[in-house]
Amino acid sequence: VQLQASGGGLVQAGGSLRLSCAASGRTFSSFRMAWFRQAPGKEREFVGTISQVGFATYGDSVKGRFTISRDNAENTVYLQMTSLKPEDTAVYYCAAKDRIAATYNYWGQGTLVTVSS
């Protein structure tokens, strides 16, 4: 499956932004999807994941502020980000894992989110 993330940009602290990740190539509904992020000089961080049927869980740093959703008819997963903080600044990546994979085996190219104070 090919993944294409979009929607990044510059936003002020306290603002909101929605990222999209469009998938193509295989049956999107069979994949668990996730968002990760990587800030400059830091390790990649888990943001959240959504199951094939739409159950989402989140990393502690974004819980209550970010929401992941998916539209299987549109082959797209979304990351709605609210109450953004400067520490949310990072390149955000979407990833996909099929049912038999132990780890996320498909990755998008990343989209940059910059939160100004």
Secondary structure, DSSP 8 states (H G I E B T S, - for coil): -EEEEE--EEEETT--EEEEEEEESS-GGGSEEEEEEE-TTS--EEEEEE-TTS-EEE-TTTTTTEEEEEETTTTEEEEEE-S--GGG-EEEEEEEE-TT-SS--EE---EEEEEE-
